[in-house]
């Protein structure tokens, strides 16, 4: 047996609840309307009973002929009027005059109610006296100790008057049809969305393609929009996963390539020393020095890779955050690179204020300024100047935001071609690969700079100066 879908089950459930509610409401309304009409009909007969008392019985005398004339003159068509003593004896009846043959009326429902509460009625009760069905309405008059009972034949006219209005039924039927149509349209759209999502989930589970036409169109509603976004998000994640796989392969290839060169150099020098132990001491020392230089390059590469991995995988575990004086940090870097600057006839122009305090990780902040400095020394060229400036962002103070330092790190060297600028922060990207390796660079310095700046909540950009050289602009929070 085929199992109903979610939409079909929802449709059946909602319709069943609505139909039960509609049926219950219609029955309740019919009962209430009939009760209202019965009460209205009873009120008319009660009014007649009181009028009869006021006009003919107030003096307490019962004159058969006078009462009969009054009933004939004032009563409704076919009305029967009966006067009953509290003990149940009939003392007047407009239809029969042989009162001695009347059975005791004290047990009649409407009479019992009238004697108990003052008023009583009975709908469609068969009369044992006249052998017909009547609508009875009785009123007890304590002053004259009589129950005045009037009755109308329960014929087709009375039935029609007491029948509930059928227009309400037509309205209810129209409402059911309208709701069925609206609900069907809604459930149909819901079913489409669920079917597409189920098809999508099945294909994903079986690693099938989801780039199919039947998963593109969704009904124009909130659920359709959500379903569409889910599929688009999955496709975006698939694309990102593929891009990440490509990047990982490229990264693995780059790491292997970068490691291969120094390892091959070290291996070659050591093989020469092993195979030619009689080589001159000067040659041996030269080969050992070169091995040491290549090992330093390996150490730098592995350190940079480790730093980037730690930033990517666990940035919150990079170390303790503290307030760092950038001026003090940069002065230490100036001392470390003093000899390199002199060799290339370069200058370091530090134009920062005396105290530049930044909240962050000291090791990563050091990496930012050290890598930018090393990059400028290696590629700006001889007889150039490195300029470092910093100022507080006044807009942050006005807006009530945490203040940021805006740094400008520039040189007046050769710069790079514009097409290389967007890729300078990529890992292992080099403008001049041969020159970079000759300088001992790992190709990861600027990638570390960008990731360290982003980790501190800042931004970084790079442009060519109009007069030549590169200009790095970045922000760090105070």
VENRANOR-V901377 format. One record per residue. N is the residue number from 1. PSI is psi in radians with two decimals (999 if undefined). Layout:
<<N,PSI> <N,PSI>>
This chain:
<<1,2.26> <2,2.29> <3,2.41> <4,2.55> <5,2.98> <6,-0.76> <7,-0.74> <8,-0.74> <9,-0.71> <10,-0.72> <11,-0.84> <12,-0.74> <13,-0.84> <14,-0.76> <15,-0.68> <16,-0.77> <17,-0.78> <18,-0.76> <19,-0.68> <20,-0.77> <21,-0.79> <22,-0.76> <23,-0.79> <24,-0.72> <25,-0.70> <26,-0.80> <27,-0.78> <28,-0.75> <29,-0.69> <30,-0.79> <31,-0.78> <32,-0.72> <33,-0.72> <34,-0.72> <35,-0.69> <36,-0.75> <37,-0.64> <38,-0.79> <39,-0.70> <40,-0.76> <41,-0.74> <42,-0.65> <43,-0.70> <44,-0.75> <45,-0.64> <46,-0.67> <47,-0.70> <48,-0.72> <49,-0.73> <50,-0.66> <51,-0.70> <52,-0.73> <53,-0.84> <54,-0.72> <55,-0.60> <56,-0.40> <57,0.00> <58,-0.52> <59,-0.07> <60,0.01> <61,2.41> <62,1.86> <63,1.98> <64,-0.84> <65,-0.73> <66,-0.76> <67,-0.69> <68,-0.72> <69,-0.70> <70,-0.77> <71,-0.76> <72,-0.57> <73,-0.66> <74,-0.28> <75,2.90> <76,2.96> <77,2.20> <78,0.15> <79,2.51> <80,2.29> <81,2.33> <82,2.39> <83,2.27> <84,2.33> <85,2.74> <86,-0.45> <87,-0.01> <88,-0.04> <89,2.42> <90,2.21> <91,-0.17> <92,2.45> <93,2.33> <94,-0.17> <95,-0.66> <96,2.58> <97,-0.12> <98,1.28> <99,-0.46> <100,-0.43> <101,-0.10> <102,2.41> <103,2.81> <104,2.28> <105,0.15> <106,-0.44> <107,-0.06> <108,2.41> <109,-0.80> <110,-0.55> <111,-0.76> <112,-0.74> <113,-0.72> <114,-0.77> <115,-0.50> <116,-0.80> <117,-0.15> <118,-0.45> <119,2.65> <120,2.64> <121,2.84> <122,2.27> <123,2.29> <124,0.96> <125,2.35> <126,2.35> <127,2.19> <128,-0.30> <129,-0.82> <130,-0.04> <131,0.86> <132,2.81> <133,2.42> <134,2.80> <135,1.96> <136,2.50> <137,2.11> <138,2.50> <139,2.22> <140,2.21> <141,1.71> <142,-0.56> <143,-0.65> <144,0.08> <145,0.89> <146,2.56> <147,2.02> <148,2.05> <149,2.19> <150,2.63> <151,2.46> <152,2.36> <153,2.31> <154,1.30> <155,-2.93> <156,-0.60> <157,-0.79> <158,-0.70> <159,-0.77> <160,-0.68> <161,-0.57> <162,-0.14> <163,2.43> <164,2.64> <165,2.24> <166,-0.18> <167,-0.57> <168,-0.63> <169,-0.73> <170,-0.69> <171,-0.75> <172,-0.70> <173,-0.72> <174,-0.73> <175,-0.69> <176,-0.79> <177,-0.75> <178,-0.79> <179,-0.70> <180,-0.76> <181,-0.84> <182,-0.79> <183,-0.65> <184,-0.78> <185,-0.77> <186,-0.82> <187,-0.61> <188,-0.79> <189,-0.75> <190,-0.74> <191,-0.66> <192,-0.82> <193,-0.81> <194,-0.71> <195,-0.77> <196,-0.73> <197,-0.69> <198,-0.71> <199,-0.72> <200,-0.81> <201,-0.67> <202,-0.75> <203,-0.68> <204,-0.73> <205,-0.54> <206,0.21> <207,0.60> <208,2.85> <209,2.55> <210,0.11> <211,1.12> <212,2.72> <213,-0.59> <214,-0.14> <215,0.13> <216,-0.78> <217,2.24> <218,2.60> <219,2.59> <220,1.32> <221,-3.11> <222,-0.76> <223,-0.67> <224,-0.69> <225,-0.73> <226,-0.79> <227,-0.72> <228,-0.71> <229,-0.65> <230,-0.80> <231,-0.72> <232,-0.68> <233,-0.72> <234,-0.77> <235,-0.70> <236,-0.70> <237,-0.67> <238,-0.79> <239,-0.77> <240,-0.70> <241,-0.74> <242,-0.75> <243,-0.70> <244,-0.68> <245,-0.72> <246,-0.77> <247,-0.68> <248,-0.74> <249,-0.75> <250,-0.72> <251,-0.75> <252,-0.75> <253,-0.72> <254,-0.76> <255,-0.79> <256,-0.71> <257,-0.75> <258,-0.62> <259,-0.54> <260,-0.69> <261,-0.94> <262,-0.61> <263,-0.75> <264,-0.69> <265,-0.83> <266,-0.79> <267,-0.72> <268,-0.78> <269,-0.75> <270,-0.65> <271,-0.69> <272,-0.77> <273,-0.66> <274,-0.73> <275,-0.41> <276,1.25> <277,-0.33> <278,0.11> <279,2.61> <280,2.65> <281,-0.63> <282,-0.70> <283,-0.74> <284,-0.80> <285,-0.69> <286,-0.77> <287,-0.69> <288,-0.72> <289,-0.71> <290,-0.67> <291,-0.74> <292,-0.71> <293,-0.75> <294,-0.62> <295,-0.62> <296,-0.69> <297,-0.72> <298,-0.75> <299,-0.77> <300,-0.74> <301,-0.83> <302,-0.65> <303,-0.76> <304,-0.73> <305,-0.73> <306,-0.72> <307,-0.81> <308,-0.70> <309,-0.69> <310,-0.64> <311,-0.74> <312,-0.76> <313,-0.66> <314,1.24> <315,-0.43> <316,-0.15> <317,0.31> <318,-0.21> <319,3.12> <320,2.36> <321,2.40> <322,3.01> <323,2.11> <324,2.32> <325,1.87> <326,-0.61> <327,-0.79> <328,-0.68> <329,-0.80> <330,-0.65> <331,-0.68> <332,-0.69> <333,-0.68> <334,-0.72> <335,-0.69> <336,-0.59> <337,0.22> <338,-0.80> <339,-0.67> <340,-0.71> <341,-0.73> <342,-0.70> <343,-0.62> <344,0.13> <345,0.78> <346,2.78> <347,2.63> <348,1.88> <349,1.73> <350,1.86> <351,0.33> <352,2.74> <353,2.90> <354,-0.64> <355,1.99> <356,1.71> <357,2.24> <358,2.41> <359,2.06> <360,-2.84> <361,2.11> <362,-0.74> <363,-0.76> <364,-0.67> <365,-0.69> <366,-0.72> <367,-0.65> <368,-0.98> <369,-0.54> <370,-0.76> <371,-0.67> <372,-0.71> <373,-0.82> <374,-0.67> <375,-0.75> <376,-0.71> <377,-0.71> <378,-0.55> <379,-0.22> <380,-0.57> <381,2.90> <382,2.75> <383,0.65> <384,2.95> <385,2.33> <386,2.24> <387,2.28> <388,2.17> <389,2.75> <390,2.46> <391,2.65> <392,2.51> <393,1.94> <394,-0.48> <395,-0.62> <396,-0.68> <397,-0.71> <398,-0.72> <399,-0.08> <400,0.34> <401,2.83> <402,2.31> <403,2.55> <404,2.57> <405,2.31> <406,2.03> <407,2.53> <408,2.03> <409,1.95> <410,2.86> <411,2.89> <412,0.66> <413,-2.56> <414,-0.38> <415,-2.88> <416,2.83> <417,2.51> <418,-0.58> <419,-0.29> <420,-0.34> <421,-0.82> <422,-0.27> <423,0.09> <424,-0.49> <425,0.02> <426,2.59> <427,2.32> <428,0.20> <429,2.32> <430,2.39> <431,-0.81> <432,1.66> <433,-0.74> <434,-0.76> <435,-0.65> <436,-0.79> <437,-0.64> <438,-0.60> <439,-0.14> <440,0.21> <441,2.65> <442,-0.24> <443,0.17> <444,-0.12> <445,-0.88> <446,-0.50> <447,-0.70> <448,-0.72> <449,-0.88> <450,-0.83> <451,-0.64> <452,-0.69> <453,-0.80> <454,-0.64> <455,-0.48> <456,0.25> <457,0.29> <458,-3.05> <459,2.73> <460,2.46> <461,2.80> <462,2.39> <463,2.91> <464,2.37> <465,2.60> <466,-0.57> <467,0.06> <468,2.65> <469,3.02> <470,2.66> <471,2.03> <472,2.20> <473,2.22> <474,2.83> <475,2.59> <476,2.40> <477,2.52> <478,999>>
